[in-house]
Amino acid sequence: MPDIIPGSARPTILVVEDEVPLLTLLRYNLEKQGFRVEEAADGQEALLRIAEAKPDLVLLDWMLPQLSGLEVCRQIRRRPATRDLPIIMVTARTEQQDTVRALDTGADDYISKPFAMDGLLARIRALLRRSGSLAIRGSLAFRDLSMDQDAHRVTRGGRPLHLGPTEYRLLEFLMQHPGRVFSREQLLDAVWGRDIHVEPRTVDVHIRRLRKAINGPGEEDVIRTVRSAGYALDVEAA
């Protein structure tokens, strides 16, 4: 589940990868977790993009056209402005000496292809927390709803709730602003992001899913629908 606080500045990840299918897969999964994603298909383009707008983390393939990932890493570390920029090296090379070489060059972490997406996302979050680009979070509560943001667990009256990633982000945002009414457009900006183009009615679909997930038999519906205005986390029944 996502680790980004809805409504806050989303960390930007520069993905430097020349394999289009892998690049597409990485973009999809990173954006799904709430990250902003920039792309570069070769080493020169990567350095240019970093100079134009410094990202929060670089996901860097080793084998690249023009400049190798190792050389890109070296140049990033030589520049004072990017000396501390988090870098994860991604490569098909699996020998122990390759790992050592990447880390000695300045990479903060190293992951071999093929890799599990969950493992990569965990490494990304760990580095972003360490660099201060990802906020350390605690817990939220509203009536009998409890959310452990670090463990990504939600309970109601002690009963574990099973939420999809979008429903989790939606509930988290509403729990951060109890009682306040948000329009569909405001929820789209806060939960999906300004750069994601989806229909406002998509919010209705996810609100229905969220209600189904959190409201057990006999439990009060804590999500209030405000006609012509939007939704709120409220004690009044819908």
Secondary structure, DSSP 8 states (H G I E B T S, - for coil): ---S-TTS---EEEEE-S-HHHHHHHHHHHHHTT-EEEEESSHHHHHHHHHHS--SEEEEESS-SSS-HHHHHHHHHHSGGGTT--EEEEES---HHHHHHHHHHT-SEEEESS--HHHHHHHHHHHHHHHTSS----EEEETTEEEETTTTEEEETTEEE---HHHHHHHHHHHHSTT--B-HHHHIIIII-TT----THHHHHHHHHHHHHH--TT----EEEETTTEEEE-SS--
